[in-house]
Amino acid sequence: MNDLFDAARDRASCCTAAAMRLVPSLKGQDKITRALLNEAMTTAFGGSDADGRWTQRESFEVLKLALALVMRSRSTDREHVAHDDVLQAAVLLDRLPTQTVRSKEHIEWQQFSTPLDLAAVALMLAAPIPSDIVLEPSAGNDLLVAQLPVVAALQLNEIDPARRARLQAVFQERQSRLMTAQPSEARWQRRHARP
């Protein structure tokens, strides 16, 4: 008997592998090109978008995952978001390819990612402190709280199963909790990012 969720886990694993291939370029000074992104996707998925292994839209989701991984690794070393962090986010954003592909599902679910530099501004203005408990009610790819300094607890909510699976790669800390509200359910379910 096959688990229906095995395919989703396998896909999330490929997305994480592709994102990890992009991390060194994002941490360095390389411009992230479509060719670099396509190469990471093709290697991780074992074939190209022309082969039907992945979509261009999915490659942009992977780029956001890679960004979140990079920003999360930087954010755990600081106590607050400063003006320099906003400037660094803006410089990084300028090195990324333009994202022009939006699916019907993204529009229907209103999945519009917070730009990296605006997320840094929001966190600088929010000025979270280590004793705070932070709730992200619509986590998405979570470029917003990926830059969050260390806090007492982080609660993430995301209804999209694919995005929720990718969030687990970014937020593996014990204080992170992945909360899911299924669109057809009235009650909240809680899932730990890692047992």
N, C-alpha and C positions, 0 to 999 in steps of 0.2 A: 504494500500500500504506500502510495506517495503522499507526502505532506504538501498541501497546496502552497504553503509558504516557503518551501525550499527554493523555488525559482526566484522569489523576491529576495531571499537571503543571498543566493548566488549572484544575483544582479547587483545587489548592494556591495558585495565583496569585490566584484569587478570594478565598480565605480570607485571604491576606496583604493584599489590597486592603481587605477588610472590617475586618481588625485595624487597619490603618493609619488608618482612619476613626475608630476608637475611641481611638487613642493620645492625641490632644489632650485629650479628656475625662478620661482616666486620669491624665495629667500635671497637669491642673488640679484643681479641687475638685468637679467635677460628680459627682452620684450617677449611676451607670450603671443605667439602667432597661431593662426588657424592650423598651420602645418604641424606645429609642436603639439597642439591639443589633439589633432587627429592621430598623430603618432602614438600618443599616450593611450588614447581610446582603443586604437587598433591592437596595440600590444596587450592591453589588459583584457579585451574582449575576444582576442584570438581571431579577429577579422575586422573588416571595414564597415562603414555605414552602407556602402554599396552592396555588401554581402548581407545586409539586414541585421547585423550584430548589435548595432547601436544607432541612435539618431543624433542629428546635429543639436537638437534641443537638449538631449541627454548630455552631450558633451559640455554644454554651457552649465548644466547642473553640476557636473563633475568639476568644472573650473571653480564654481562657487564653493564646492566641498573642499577643494585644495586651498582656496583662500581662507576658509574657516579654519582649516588645520593650521595654516601658517599664523593667522591672527591669534588663535587660541594658544599656540606655543609661546607667542610673544606676551600675551596678556597675563599669564600666570606669574610673570617675573616682576610685575609692577603693582603699586598700591592704588593708582588712579590713572585715568586717561587725561593726558595733558595736550596742550596745543601742538606740540611736536608730533604726537601720535596722529592727530588729524592731518597734519602735513604729510607724514609718511604714508597714510592711507590714500591721500590724494595722488601722491607720486606713484604708488603701486597701481592705483586705478588707471592711470594714464598708460601703463604698460600692457593693458589687457585688450583683447580684440573686442570690437563692437558686437553686441548681442542683438540680433535682429529677428530671431526666430521665437515666436510665441505660439503655443499650441492652444487649441480650443479649451482643453482642460485647464490650462493655466489661467485663461480668461474667466472661465466658469467658476473656478475656485478662488479667483482673485489672488493669484500667486504672483505678487510683484515684489521682488527682492529690494531690500533697503541698500542703496549704494554704500560702498565701504566707507567713504569719507563722511557721509551723513550719519552713518551708524556711529562713527567715532565722535562726531559733534554731539549726538544724542547722549552718549555715555559720559562725555566730558560735562555736559550740563546736568545730567542726573547725579553725578558724583557719588557712585555707590561706595559704601565702606565695608570692611570685612565682616561686620556683624549683620549685614543686610541679607534678606531672603528675596531673590529675584524671580518673578514669574514672567515668562515670555509666552503670551497667549496664542501667538500664531508664529511658531518658530521658523517654518520654512527651511531654508538652507542655513539659517541663523548667523548671518554676517553681523547682525546687531549685537548679540551677546557673545559672539566669538572673541570680541575685543574686551569683554568684561574682565576687570581685575578679580582677584580671588574674593568670593563672598561666602557667607555661611552656608547658603543653599541656593540651588538653581533649579527651577521647575520649568520644563519645556513642554509645550503642547503643540502637536501637529497632527492633522487628520489625514494627510496624504501618506499612505504606507511607504512609498518609495523614499520620500524625504525623511520620514521618521526613521527608516532603516539607516540612511546615510548619517543622520544626526548622532547615532550611536558611535560612529567612528570619531567624531569630534569631541563629544562630551562623555568621556569615560570615567570622570571623577566620581567618587562615591557620593559627593554632595549633590550631584546632578540627578534629577529624576525626570524621566520622559513620561509625560502624561498624554493620554490619547482620548479624544472624544470622537467616537464614530458618528458620522453624520446621521445615521438612522437611530442612534441611541440617545436617550435622554440623560443617562447617568455617565459619570466620569469613570474611567478606568485608569489605574496607575500601573506603570511598568518601569522598572528600574533600568537605567541605561546599561548597567552591568551588575549581575548578581553578586 
